[in-house]
Amino acid sequence: MKRILTATLLALAAAGAFAQAKELKIGVIYDLTGPFAAGGSNASYLGTKYAIDMINERGGVEGWKIKPLYADAQSKADVAINEYERLVNQEKVDMIMGVFSSAHCVPMAQKAEAARKFMWANVCVASAVLKDKKMQYVFRAQVHSDQFGEASCSFLNEQAKARLGKEPKDLKVAVIYEDGPYGAGVASGNDSACKGHGMQVVLKEGYAATAPDLSPLITKLKRARPDVILHTGYNPDITLFLRQAKEQQLKWAALIGHGAGYGQFDKLYSTFKDEANFIYNVDPVGAQLLNPASLAPGLGDVVKEMVRRYKADVKADEIPPHLSMGFNQSWIFFTDVLPRAIKKYGGVDAEALRKAALETDIKVGGTIQGYGVKFNPAGHAMAGQNALSSPVVMQYNAQDTFIVWPTAIKTKDPVLPLPKGHAYSQ
C-alpha cells in the first residue's frame, strides 16, 4: 500500500512540475485548407507538429514546454495576415513559425520585423522574403528560390551533352511559372543560371496560379519548341498544365518542377498515373531518401520516427519532401537555437532568440536533410538566411523517388530524355 501511495505521490508531483513548467507560446501558421494544403502545406504542418510533439514528449527544452497555437491560413494571403495579427496581438505568442506560401511569407516577415517579433520560417522559399530587406528578427534555415533556379540549370549543364546529345549552348529551355513571389523568384534564378551556362531561354512567361485556362501559354510553348521546360507552380495549376499540354500534344525531353505542387508526386500520380513518371523536382531532399550513415549520430532514428508518425496518420507510402522541411527547420530551432537562448541569453524573448540564432553553427550532415546551418549576419544582402542550405534534383518513376543530382549523393542515374512511348515524349 505504501509503495502504491508513494508512486502515486511521485506521479502527481511530476505532473504538477510539468504543469508549472514555463511555456513557449508559438503561433504556427500553415494552409490547412484550400489548394495549398494538398500542395505541400499539410505535410509541412504535420512535420512541424511531429517535431513539437517529440520535443514535448522528451520533457520540453531546458524546463520550457512548447505550446503551439495552430492557425489555418486557408490558402489566402489576407487570412494569413489576419491570423498573424490575431496570434501576436490577441494570443500574445512569443514567436511565429511555419508558413508555406511565399506570397504569405513576404508580407508576414515584414510585419514581424517591424514589430520586432521573432519569426522562424520553415518552408516558404522565395528569396524575396529576405533579400535586401535587412532583417534582424526573421530567420530561415530552409533553401531559397535562387538556389532552386540554379540547381535545375546546373543539372542540365552537366547532362546536356551526355544524355541529350547537345552542347549547353544548343539546348532550348522554356521557363514558366506562377507569378507570385515564389514562382517569380525561382524563374528569375532559372533565367539567369541557364543563360549563364550559355543555354537558349526561348520563352519566359508567368501566369496567375488561379488561371482557369493555360492554353495560350501552351500555344506559345509549341511555337518555341523547347527541349526542356522548367516549371514552378502549385498543385492545381500544374494539374491544369499537364492536362492541357496532353490535349494540345505539347512534347518535351524533360519537365523539371521546383517544389510546391511538384513535391506532391502522390497527387500527380493519382491523377495522371504512369504519365507522371520521369518528372523531375528540385527541392530540399526528403530525409528518408538519404543514407542515415551520412547524418550525425541519432538523426537516422529521428527520421524513422518522423516517417512512422506520418504513415500512421496519413496511411500513405509516398513521403513528400515537405514533411522533412516542416520537421527539419522546427527540429533545428528546438534542439539548437532555443536551448542556447534559454541557457546563454536568459529566456525566449525576441532578442534572446535572435542572438542565439546568429550563433548557430551546424556542420554538413548535422540536420535530417543533410545540409548545415549558419545564418547570414545583419547587413548581409540575405540577412537571416541559412548560408549552407541546398536543394537536390529528384526524379519520379513507378511511384518511387530517386536523387539524380548532385552526383555525389545520387541514388540513380536520370532518365533523360523521356523514353519513347511516353505521353509527352518528343
C-alpha positions as CSV (number, residue, x, y, z in Angstrom):
1,M,0.0,0.0,0.0
2,K,2.9,2.3,0.9
3,R,4.5,1.7,-2.4
4,I,1.3,2.5,-4.3
5,L,0.9,5.7,-2.3
6,T,4.5,6.7,-2.9
7,A,4.3,6.0,-6.6
8,T,1.0,8.0,-6.8
9,L,2.5,11.0,-5.0
10,L,5.6,10.9,-7.2
11,A,3.4,10.8,-10.3
12,L,1.3,13.7,-9.1
13,A,4.4,15.7,-8.2
14,A,5.9,15.1,-11.7
15,A,2.7,16.1,-13.3
16,G,2.4,19.2,-11.2
17,A,6.0,20.2,-12.0
18,F,5.4,19.8,-15.7
19,A,2.1,21.7,-15.4
20,Q,4.1,24.5,-13.8
21,A,6.8,24.5,-16.4
22,K,7.4,27.6,-18.3
23,E,5.8,27.7,-21.7
24,L,7.0,29.0,-25.1
25,K,3.9,30.0,-27.0
26,I,4.4,29.6,-30.7
27,G,2.0,30.8,-33.4
28,V,2.2,28.1,-36.1
29,I,0.7,29.2,-39.4
30,Y,0.1,26.9,-42.3
31,D,-2.6,26.4,-45.0
32,L,-4.7,23.5,-43.7
33,T,-7.5,24.1,-46.2
34,G,-7.6,25.4,-49.8
35,P,-5.4,24.4,-52.7
36,F,-2.1,24.9,-50.9
37,A,-3.0,22.3,-48.3
38,A,-2.7,19.4,-50.7
39,G,0.2,21.1,-52.5
40,G,2.5,20.5,-49.6
41,S,1.3,22.7,-46.7
42,N,-0.5,20.0,-44.8
43,A,2.6,17.8,-44.9
44,S,4.7,20.8,-43.7
45,Y,2.3,21.3,-40.9
46,L,2.5,17.6,-39.9
47,G,6.3,17.8,-39.9
48,T,6.2,20.8,-37.6
49,K,3.6,19.2,-35.3
50,Y,5.7,15.9,-35.0
51,A,8.8,17.9,-34.1
52,I,6.9,19.8,-31.4
53,D,5.2,16.6,-30.1
54,M,8.5,14.8,-29.9
55,I,10.2,17.6,-28.1
56,N,7.4,17.8,-25.5
57,E,7.5,14.1,-25.1
58,R,11.2,14.4,-24.1
59,G,10.2,16.9,-21.5
60,G,10.5,20.1,-23.4
61,V,13.6,22.3,-23.7
62,E,15.5,23.4,-20.6
63,G,12.4,23.3,-18.5
64,W,10.2,25.0,-21.1
65,K,7.2,23.3,-22.6
66,I,6.3,24.1,-26.2
67,K,2.7,25.4,-26.5
68,P,1.8,25.6,-30.2
69,L,-1.3,27.6,-31.4
70,Y,-2.0,26.3,-34.8
71,A,-3.7,28.6,-37.4
72,D,-5.2,27.9,-40.8
73,A,-4.3,30.5,-43.5
74,Q,-6.8,28.8,-45.8
75,S,-4.5,29.4,-48.8
76,K,-5.4,33.1,-48.7
77,A,-2.9,35.9,-48.1
78,D,-5.4,38.1,-46.3
79,V,-6.3,35.3,-44.0
80,A,-2.7,34.5,-43.3
81,I,-2.0,38.1,-42.2
82,N,-5.2,38.2,-40.1
83,E,-4.1,35.0,-38.3
84,Y,-0.7,36.5,-37.8
85,E,-2.3,39.6,-36.2
86,R,-4.6,37.5,-34.0
87,L,-1.8,35.3,-32.7
88,V,0.6,38.2,-32.0
89,N,-1.9,40.8,-30.6
90,Q,-4.6,38.7,-29.0
91,E,-2.9,35.4,-28.2
92,K,0.3,37.1,-27.3
93,V,2.5,34.4,-28.7
94,D,6.3,34.6,-28.2
95,M,7.1,33.9,-31.8
96,I,5.8,32.9,-35.2
97,M,6.7,29.7,-37.0
98,G,5.6,27.8,-40.2
99,V,4.3,29.5,-43.4
100,F,4.1,27.5,-46.6
101,S,3.3,30.1,-49.3
102,S,5.9,32.7,-50.1
103,A,3.0,35.1,-51.0
104,H,2.1,34.9,-47.3
105,C,5.6,34.8,-46.1
106,V,6.9,38.1,-47.7
107,P,4.3,40.4,-46.0
108,M,4.3,38.4,-42.8
109,A,8.1,38.7,-42.4
110,Q,7.9,42.4,-42.9
111,K,5.3,42.7,-40.2
112,A,7.3,40.6,-37.8
113,E,10.4,42.7,-38.4
114,A,8.6,46.0,-37.9
115,A,7.2,44.7,-34.6
116,R,10.5,43.1,-33.5
117,K,8.6,39.8,-33.2
118,F,10.8,36.7,-33.8
119,M,9.8,34.7,-36.8
120,W,11.2,31.3,-37.9
121,A,10.2,30.5,-41.5
122,N,10.1,26.8,-42.1
123,V,9.0,26.2,-45.7
124,C,8.4,29.3,-47.8
125,V,11.4,29.6,-50.2
126,A,11.1,32.9,-52.1
127,S,14.4,34.8,-51.9
128,A,12.3,38.0,-51.7
129,V,11.4,37.1,-48.1
130,L,14.8,38.2,-47.0
131,K,16.8,39.6,-50.0
132,D,17.8,43.3,-49.4
133,K,15.3,43.6,-46.5
134,K,18.0,43.9,-43.8
135,M,16.0,41.6,-41.4
136,Q,17.1,41.1,-37.8
137,Y,14.3,39.1,-36.3
138,V,13.4,36.8,-39.3
139,F,15.4,33.6,-39.8
140,R,15.1,30.8,-42.4
141,A,17.2,27.6,-42.3
142,Q,15.3,26.5,-45.5
143,V,16.6,26.6,-49.0
144,H,15.7,29.8,-51.0
145,S,14.4,30.2,-54.5
146,D,17.6,31.5,-56.2
147,Q,19.1,28.1,-55.3
148,F,16.2,26.2,-56.9
149,G,16.7,28.0,-60.2
150,E,20.4,27.4,-60.1
151,A,20.1,23.7,-59.3
152,S,18.0,22.8,-62.3
153,C,20.2,24.6,-64.7
154,S,23.4,23.2,-63.2
155,F,21.9,19.7,-63.6
156,L,21.1,20.4,-67.3
157,N,24.5,21.8,-67.9
158,E,26.1,18.6,-66.7
159,Q,23.7,16.3,-68.6
160,A,23.1,18.1,-71.9
161,K,26.0,16.5,-73.9
162,A,26.0,13.0,-72.3
163,R,22.2,12.4,-72.4
164,L,20.6,14.8,-74.8
165,G,23.5,14.9,-77.3
166,K,23.6,18.7,-77.3
167,E,26.1,21.2,-76.1
168,P,24.6,23.5,-73.5
169,K,24.6,26.4,-76.0
170,D,22.3,24.4,-78.3
171,L,19.8,23.4,-75.6
172,K,16.5,25.2,-75.7
173,V,14.9,25.9,-72.4
174,A,11.5,27.4,-71.5
175,V,10.8,28.9,-68.1
176,I,7.1,29.0,-67.0
177,Y,5.9,30.0,-63.5
178,E,3.0,31.2,-61.3
179,D,3.6,34.9,-61.0
180,G,3.6,35.2,-57.2
181,P,6.9,35.8,-55.2
182,Y,7.6,32.1,-55.1
183,G,7.3,31.4,-58.9
184,A,8.8,34.7,-59.9
185,G,11.8,34.1,-57.6
186,V,12.6,30.6,-59.0
187,A,12.0,31.7,-62.6
188,S,14.5,34.6,-62.2
189,G,17.1,32.1,-60.9
190,N,16.3,29.7,-63.8
191,D,16.7,32.5,-66.4
192,S,20.0,33.9,-65.1
193,A,21.5,30.5,-64.3
194,C,20.6,28.8,-67.6
195,K,21.8,31.9,-69.6
196,G,24.9,31.8,-67.6
197,H,25.6,28.3,-68.8
198,G,25.0,29.5,-72.4
199,M,21.6,27.9,-72.9
200,Q,18.9,29.4,-75.0
201,V,15.9,30.6,-73.0
202,V,13.3,30.5,-75.7
203,L,10.4,31.5,-73.5
204,K,10.0,33.0,-70.1
205,E,6.3,33.5,-69.1
206,G,4.3,33.8,-65.9
207,Y,0.6,33.3,-65.2
208,A,-1.8,33.6,-62.3
209,A,-1.9,30.5,-60.1
210,T,-5.7,30.7,-60.3
211,A,-5.8,30.9,-64.1
212,P,-8.7,28.8,-65.4
213,D,-7.0,28.2,-68.8
214,L,-3.4,27.8,-69.8
215,S,-4.0,27.1,-73.5
216,P,-2.4,30.4,-74.6
217,L,0.7,29.5,-72.7
218,I,0.9,26.0,-74.2
219,T,0.4,27.5,-77.7
220,K,3.5,29.7,-77.1
221,L,5.5,26.7,-75.9
222,K,4.6,24.8,-79.0
223,R,5.9,27.6,-81.1
224,A,9.1,28.0,-79.1
225,R,9.8,24.2,-79.3
226,P,11.9,23.9,-76.1
227,D,13.8,20.7,-75.3
228,V,13.3,21.3,-71.5
229,I,10.5,23.0,-69.6
230,L,11.3,24.5,-66.2
231,H,8.1,25.0,-64.3
232,T,7.2,26.5,-60.9
233,G,3.7,26.2,-59.7
234,Y,1.2,24.8,-57.2
235,N,-0.9,21.6,-57.4
236,P,-4.0,23.0,-59.2
237,D,-2.1,24.9,-62.0
238,I,0.4,22.1,-62.5
239,T,-2.5,19.7,-63.0
240,L,-4.2,22.0,-65.4
241,F,-0.9,22.5,-67.3
242,L,-0.3,18.8,-67.7
243,R,-3.8,18.0,-68.8
244,Q,-4.0,20.8,-71.4
245,A,-0.4,20.0,-72.6
246,K,-1.5,16.5,-73.4
247,E,-4.7,17.6,-75.1
248,Q,-2.7,20.0,-77.3
249,Q,0.1,17.5,-77.8
250,L,2.9,19.5,-76.3
251,K,6.1,17.4,-76.1
252,W,9.4,17.7,-74.3
253,A,12.6,15.9,-73.5
254,A,12.3,16.8,-69.8
255,L,10.0,18.6,-67.4
256,I,11.7,19.9,-64.3
257,G,9.5,21.3,-61.5
258,H,10.5,23.3,-58.5
259,G,8.9,22.2,-55.2
260,A,5.3,23.1,-54.1
261,G,3.0,21.0,-56.3
262,Y,5.9,19.1,-57.8
263,G,6.8,17.9,-54.4
264,Q,3.5,16.1,-54.1
265,F,4.0,13.3,-56.5
266,D,1.3,11.1,-55.0
267,K,-1.2,13.8,-56.0
268,L,0.1,13.9,-59.6
269,Y,0.3,10.2,-59.9
270,S,-3.3,9.7,-58.6
271,T,-4.4,12.0,-61.5
272,F,-2.1,11.1,-64.3
273,K,-0.8,7.6,-63.4
274,D,2.2,6.5,-65.4
275,E,2.1,9.7,-67.5
276,A,3.5,11.4,-64.4
277,N,6.6,9.2,-64.4
278,F,10.0,10.7,-65.1
279,I,9.0,14.2,-63.9
280,Y,11.9,16.0,-62.1
281,N,11.6,18.0,-58.9
282,V,14.1,20.4,-57.4
283,D,13.5,20.5,-53.6
284,P,15.2,20.2,-50.3
285,V,15.6,16.4,-50.0
286,G,13.2,14.2,-48.3
287,A,15.2,13.0,-45.3
288,Q,14.1,9.3,-45.8
289,L,16.0,9.3,-49.1
290,L,19.4,10.0,-47.5
291,N,21.8,7.3,-46.2
292,P,21.4,7.6,-42.4
293,A,25.2,7.0,-42.1
294,S,25.8,10.4,-43.7
295,L,24.0,12.1,-40.9
296,A,25.0,13.0,-37.4
297,P,24.5,10.1,-34.8
298,G,20.9,9.7,-33.8
299,L,19.4,11.6,-36.7
300,G,18.6,8.4,-38.5
301,D,16.3,7.3,-35.7
302,V,14.7,10.7,-35.6
303,V,13.9,10.4,-39.4
304,K,12.4,6.9,-38.8
305,E,10.1,8.3,-36.1
306,M,9.0,11.2,-38.3
307,V,8.2,8.8,-41.1
308,R,6.4,6.3,-38.8
309,R,4.1,9.1,-37.5
310,Y,3.3,10.3,-41.0
311,K,2.4,6.9,-42.3
312,A,0.3,6.2,-39.3
313,D,-1.6,9.4,-39.7
314,V,-1.9,9.7,-43.5
315,K,-2.0,6.0,-44.4
316,A,0.3,6.7,-47.4
317,D,3.6,5.2,-48.6
318,E,4.7,8.3,-50.6
319,I,6.5,10.7,-48.2
320,P,6.6,14.2,-49.6
321,P,9.7,16.3,-49.1
322,H,7.5,19.0,-47.4
323,L,7.2,16.7,-44.3
324,S,11.0,16.9,-43.9
325,M,11.0,20.6,-44.5
326,G,8.5,21.3,-41.8
327,F,10.2,18.9,-39.4
328,N,13.8,19.8,-40.1
329,Q,13.5,23.5,-39.6
330,S,11.5,23.0,-36.4
331,W,14.0,20.5,-35.1
332,I,16.9,22.8,-35.7
333,F,15.1,25.6,-33.7
334,F,14.2,23.4,-30.8
335,T,17.4,21.5,-30.5
336,D,20.0,24.2,-31.3
337,V,18.6,27.7,-31.1
338,L,16.1,27.5,-28.2
339,P,18.4,25.8,-25.7
340,R,21.1,28.5,-26.3
341,A,18.6,31.3,-26.0
342,I,17.4,30.0,-22.6
343,K,20.8,29.0,-21.2
344,K,23.0,31.8,-22.5
345,Y,20.6,34.6,-23.1
346,G,18.2,34.0,-20.3
347,G,14.9,33.4,-21.9
348,V,12.7,33.3,-25.1
349,D,12.2,37.0,-25.9
350,A,13.0,38.1,-29.4
351,E,16.4,39.4,-28.5
352,A,17.5,36.2,-26.9
353,L,16.2,34.1,-29.8
354,R,17.9,36.5,-32.3
355,K,21.3,36.3,-30.6
356,A,21.0,32.5,-30.2
357,A,20.2,32.0,-33.9
358,L,23.1,34.1,-35.1
359,E,25.4,31.7,-33.2
360,T,24.1,28.6,-34.8
361,D,26.9,26.6,-36.5
362,I,25.7,23.2,-37.6
363,K,28.1,21.3,-39.9
364,V,27.0,19.5,-43.1
365,G,25.3,16.2,-42.0
366,G,24.0,17.8,-38.8
367,T,20.4,18.1,-39.9
368,I,18.0,15.5,-41.2
369,Q,18.1,17.0,-44.7
370,G,21.9,16.8,-44.8
371,Y,22.8,20.4,-45.1
372,G,24.5,22.5,-42.4
373,V,23.2,25.7,-40.8
374,K,24.9,29.1,-40.4
375,F,22.9,32.3,-40.8
376,N,24.0,35.3,-42.7
377,P,24.5,38.2,-40.2
378,A,22.8,41.6,-40.1
379,G,24.0,43.8,-43.0
380,H,24.2,40.9,-45.5
381,A,22.1,41.0,-48.6
382,M,20.3,37.9,-47.4
383,A,20.5,38.5,-43.6
384,G,18.8,35.8,-41.7
385,Q,19.1,33.2,-44.5
386,N,21.0,29.9,-43.9
387,A,24.1,30.2,-46.0
388,L,24.6,26.4,-46.0
389,S,21.2,25.2,-47.3
390,S,21.0,23.4,-50.6
391,P,18.4,21.6,-52.7
392,V,18.7,18.4,-54.8
393,V,17.2,17.3,-58.1
394,M,15.0,14.2,-57.8
395,Q,13.1,12.2,-60.4
396,Y,10.0,10.2,-60.0
397,N,9.4,6.7,-61.5
398,A,7.0,3.9,-60.7
399,Q,5.8,5.7,-57.6
400,D,9.3,5.9,-56.3
401,T,11.7,8.9,-55.9
402,F,15.4,9.0,-56.8
403,I,18.1,11.6,-56.2
404,V,19.8,12.3,-59.5
405,W,21.8,15.4,-58.6
406,P,24.3,16.4,-57.1
407,T,26.3,13.4,-58.4
408,A,28.0,12.9,-55.0
409,I,24.7,11.8,-53.4
410,K,22.7,10.5,-56.3
411,T,20.8,7.2,-55.8
412,K,20.1,6.6,-59.5
413,D,21.1,7.9,-63.0
414,P,18.5,10.2,-64.5
415,V,16.2,9.0,-67.3
416,L,16.8,11.7,-69.9
417,P,15.2,12.3,-72.4
418,L,11.8,10.8,-71.8
419,P,11.6,7.3,-73.2
420,K,9.8,6.6,-76.4
421,G,6.1,5.9,-76.0
422,H,5.7,8.3,-73.1
423,A,2.7,10.6,-73.5
424,Y,4.9,13.7,-73.5
425,S,7.9,12.3,-75.3
426,Q,9.3,14.1,-78.3
